[in-house]
C-alpha cells in the first residue's frame, strides 16, 4: 500500500467508517478527532504528539506507524480490537482518565 493509499484509508476510517459505527456499538466517542487520537496513541504507544511534531499528524507520522494505526482501525471495525479499552489507555497516557 502506498503512502497516499494509507492516508486515504486513514481518513475514510476516522472520518466516516468508525463514526458511523459509534452509536450502534455504544462507543464513548463519536468525533473523528477522537478516533484519530485513540488510534495514533495506540500506534505510537503513548501520546502521539510526543512523537509527531507537525500537523496534521497523519501526513507527518512515520509510514510504519500510520500503517499500524490503520490496521488497528480495521481491527476495531472487525471487532478484533476493543475501542473502549484503547480509549481508556489513551486517556490514561494523557492523565485524563476518569474513575
Rosetta blueprint (number, residue, H / E / L):
1 X L
2 X L
3 X H
4 X H
5 X H
6 X H
7 X H
8 X H
9 X H
10 X H
11 X H
12 X H
13 X H
14 X H
15 X H
16 X H
17 X H
18 X H
19 X H
20 X H
21 X H
22 X H
23 X H
24 X H
25 X H
26 X L
27 X L
28 X L
29 X L
30 X L
31 X L
32 X H
33 X H
34 X H
35 X H
36 X H
37 X H
38 X H
39 X H
40 X H
41 X H
42 X H
43 X H
44 X H
45 X L
46 X L
47 X L
48 X H
49 X H
50 X H
51 X L
52 X L
53 X L
54 X L
55 X L
56 X L
57 X H
58 X H
59 X H
60 X H
61 X L
62 X L
63 X H
64 X H
65 X H
66 X H
67 X H
68 X H
69 X H
70 X H
71 X H
72 X H
73 X H
74 X H
75 X H
76 X H
77 X H
78 X L
79 X L
80 X L
81 X L
82 X L
83 X H
84 X H
85 X H
86 X H
87 X H
88 X H
89 X H
90 X H
91 X H
92 X H
93 X H
94 X L
95 X L
96 X L
97 X L
98 X L
99 X L
